[in-house]
Amino acid sequence: MAAKTKKKAPAPTESKYGWHFILTDHLLGYGDGRKVEVGDRLEMRILSDLTGKPIKTKLEPRLCSRGMHASESLADAVMQYAPGPVLCRVTVDTGLKMGTDKFCGRFRTVHAMVDFTPYLQSFFLDCLRIRRGADSATGKAIIKAAEVYFKTGVVTTLPHSQSNSFYAVQLLLDGHSRPLSCVRDVFTLDKKNRAWAEEKLLQYAKKAGLLAKE
């Protein structure tokens, strides 16, 4: 009896580059559980009502509910959707649905992947300097404490402050948070700073080698 041949996925009908974050275990979330590998083109799945396990579907992709998602803007990916620090440069294809800060399709291919933690730390410090400035004594202390912790792991006792920056860094030093969530505590995307954030993050992505093949 001839062995069954694996059915090939259809060729992309349309595709778009984007950014997508995953956890350090490289597993997809929301009950999917597949491991993400560079070069893989993964198809969207939904959870079965009967078994609760992910299954393939012929339904069309739909933003926020089903499909392989990504963000065109790296700033949006960091500030809105990242569940973990591993950043992937991806293309999403077939049945694309576009939103304001994300899009989705039936398939997503990972072209490059890196643990973005060091660059998130650098971006966090950039955000602190924008938010706090480096002029006041409190601002200098907050920024210095974060710098020392990232470089050495040594925790610095901070002067008391009512600012979000203080609490974000203190959570970080106490081991209750991570640079990704701390960035969101000290920085908000708006029309004034969106372009700055995108430019900074793309510089870090380029340093990390995520744009080398484009």
C-alpha positions in Angstrom: 0.0 0.0 0.0 1.5 3.4 -1.0 2.3 5.8 1.7 0.1 8.9 1.9 1.8 12.0 0.7 1.5 15.1 2.8 -0.9 17.7 1.2 0.9 20.9 0.4 -0.5 24.2 1.6 -1.7 26.4 -1.3 0.6 29.1 -2.6 0.1 32.6 -1.2 -2.5 34.7 -3.0 -1.4 37.9 -1.4 1.1 38.6 1.4 2.2 41.4 3.7 5.3 41.9 6.0 4.7 42.4 9.7 5.9 42.0 13.2 4.8 39.3 15.7 6.0 38.6 19.3 5.9 35.2 21.0 7.0 33.8 24.3 10.5 32.5 25.1 9.3 28.9 24.7 8.4 29.7 21.1 5.0 28.2 21.4 1.9 29.8 19.9 -0.7 30.9 22.5 -4.5 30.8 22.8 -4.5 27.0 23.1 -2.6 26.4 19.8 0.6 25.1 21.2 2.6 24.7 17.9 6.3 25.6 18.1 7.4 28.4 15.9 10.4 27.8 13.7 12.1 30.1 11.2 11.0 29.1 7.8 7.7 27.5 8.8 4.5 28.7 7.2 1.8 27.9 9.7 -1.9 27.9 8.9 -4.6 29.3 11.2 -6.6 27.0 13.4 -9.6 27.4 15.7 -10.4 25.5 18.9 -12.9 22.6 18.5 -16.1 23.0 20.5 -16.1 19.2 21.2 -12.5 18.6 22.3 -11.1 22.1 22.9 -8.1 21.2 20.7 -7.0 23.3 17.7 -8.2 22.2 14.3 -8.0 23.5 10.8 -10.9 25.4 9.4 -12.2 26.7 6.1 -13.6 29.8 7.7 -12.2 33.1 6.5 -9.8 34.9 8.8 -11.3 37.5 11.1 -9.5 40.2 13.1 -9.3 39.5 16.8 -11.1 36.1 16.6 -9.3 33.8 14.1 -6.3 34.0 11.8 -2.6 34.5 11.9 -2.0 38.0 13.1 0.8 40.6 12.9 1.3 44.3 13.1 2.7 46.4 10.3 4.1 48.9 12.9 6.7 47.5 15.3 5.7 50.1 17.8 2.1 48.7 17.7 3.5 45.2 18.2 5.5 46.2 21.2 2.9 48.5 22.9 -0.3 46.7 22.1 0.1 43.0 21.5 3.4 41.4 22.5 2.9 38.5 25.0 6.6 37.9 25.3 10.0 39.2 24.2 10.8 37.0 21.2 10.3 39.1 18.1 9.6 37.6 14.7 9.7 39.2 11.2 6.9 37.6 9.4 4.7 37.6 6.3 1.0 36.9 6.5 -0.8 35.7 3.4 -4.1 34.6 1.9 -7.4 36.2 2.9 -5.8 39.3 4.4 -8.0 41.4 6.7 -6.6 44.8 7.7 -7.1 46.7 10.9 -5.7 50.0 12.2 -2.9 48.5 14.2 -2.8 44.8 13.1 -3.9 42.5 10.2 -4.5 38.8 9.8 -4.6 36.1 7.2 -4.7 32.3 6.8 -1.0 31.7 6.9 2.0 33.3 8.7 5.7 32.6 7.8 8.5 33.5 10.1 11.6 34.8 8.2 13.7 35.8 11.2 13.5 35.5 15.0 15.4 36.9 17.9 15.1 37.4 21.7 14.5 41.1 21.7 14.9 41.5 25.5 18.2 43.6 25.3 16.6 45.9 22.8 13.4 46.2 24.8 15.7 47.2 27.8 17.3 49.9 25.7 14.0 51.1 24.4 12.7 51.2 28.0 15.6 53.5 28.9 14.9 55.6 25.9 11.3 56.0 27.1 12.4 56.8 30.6 14.6 59.6 29.3 11.7 61.0 27.2 9.2 60.7 30.1 11.3 61.7 33.0 14.2 63.6 31.4 17.7 63.5 32.8 17.6 66.8 34.6 15.9 66.2 37.9 17.5 64.3 40.7 14.6 61.8 40.8 14.7 61.3 37.1 18.5 60.7 37.1 18.1 58.2 40.0 15.3 56.3 38.2 17.2 56.0 35.0 20.5 55.0 36.7 18.7 52.3 38.7 17.3 50.7 35.6 20.7 51.0 33.8 22.6 49.3 36.6 20.0 46.6 36.9 20.1 45.7 33.2 23.9 45.6 33.2 24.6 43.9 36.5 21.4 42.6 38.0 22.1 44.7 41.1 19.0 46.3 42.7 19.2 49.9 43.7 17.0 51.5 46.4 15.1 54.3 44.8 14.0 57.6 46.3 10.2 57.7 46.8 8.2 59.1 43.9 4.6 59.2 42.8 5.4 58.9 39.1 4.5 55.9 36.9 8.2 55.8 36.0 9.2 55.1 39.6 6.7 52.3 40.1 7.5 50.7 36.7 11.3 50.6 37.6 10.6 49.5 41.1 8.5 46.6 39.9 11.3 45.7 37.5 13.9 45.8 40.3 11.6 43.7 42.6 11.3 41.0 39.9 7.5 41.5 39.5 7.6 42.8 35.9 9.6 42.8 32.7 10.9 45.5 30.3 8.0 44.9 27.9 5.3 45.7 30.5 7.4 48.4 32.0 7.6 50.2 28.7 3.8 50.3 28.6 3.8 51.8 32.1 6.0 54.8 31.2 5.2 55.4 27.6 2.1 55.9 25.5 1.8 56.0 21.8 0.3 59.1 20.4 0.6 61.3 17.3 3.5 63.2 18.9 5.8 60.3 19.8 4.6 57.5 17.5 7.1 58.3 14.7 9.9 58.6 17.3 9.1 55.2 18.8 8.8 53.5 15.4 12.2 54.8 14.3 13.9 53.8 17.5 12.5 50.3 17.4 13.3 49.8 13.8 16.9 50.8 14.5 17.0 48.1 17.2 15.4 45.6 14.9 18.0 46.3 12.3 20.8 45.9 14.9 19.2 42.5 15.8 19.5 41.4 12.2 15.7 41.1 11.6 15.8 43.3 8.5 19.0 41.8 7.0 17.2 40.0 4.1 14.9 42.9 3.1 
